[in-house]
Amino acid sequence: MSVTVGRPVPKFSATSTAGEISLKDFAGRNLILYFYPKDATPGCTTEGQNFRDRYAALQKANAEIFGVSRDSLASHERFRQKMGFPFALISDTSEALCTLFDVIKPKKLYGKVHIGIERSTFVIGPTGILLREWRALKVPGHAQEVLEYVQSL
């Protein structure tokens, strides 16, 4: 089962650099999950920096944000510290969250196909309903688009 816009997101819990979190922890707030392929790679670094630079505005719009990848907590903590991210990163080494949000896809790199995370962002509303999704997105302008969306809610 994967998520669908307009439907409740199934309950989940995950391990983050801020400890264990679950969907119910964010009742009454907008929750943004952005899935990215790998810590400390150029596109993922830029995406994280773009969300970092809009974090205060996202908080003001009643939103919390988490980055999600299959990297370890140790890798996430190094990445978060180095980039000065004020938000936590979720380590989904089991791919449970990636599977729930259906972001594991075949990808082509240098002519070879491998399985990885398709860059995607999801906004879950205060009552646990999936409000919006962006799939196979491009980094430039994306964080601003997400911010403008949650400000419009």
Protein Blocks (a to p, Z undefined) as FASTA:
>chain_A
ZZdehiacdddddddfkbpcdfklmgoiacdddddfbghifklmmmmmmmmmmmmmmmmn
opacddddfbdfklmmmmmmmnopabdcdddfkommmmmnopaccddeehiacddddddd
ddddfkopafbdcehiafehklmmmmmmmmmZZ
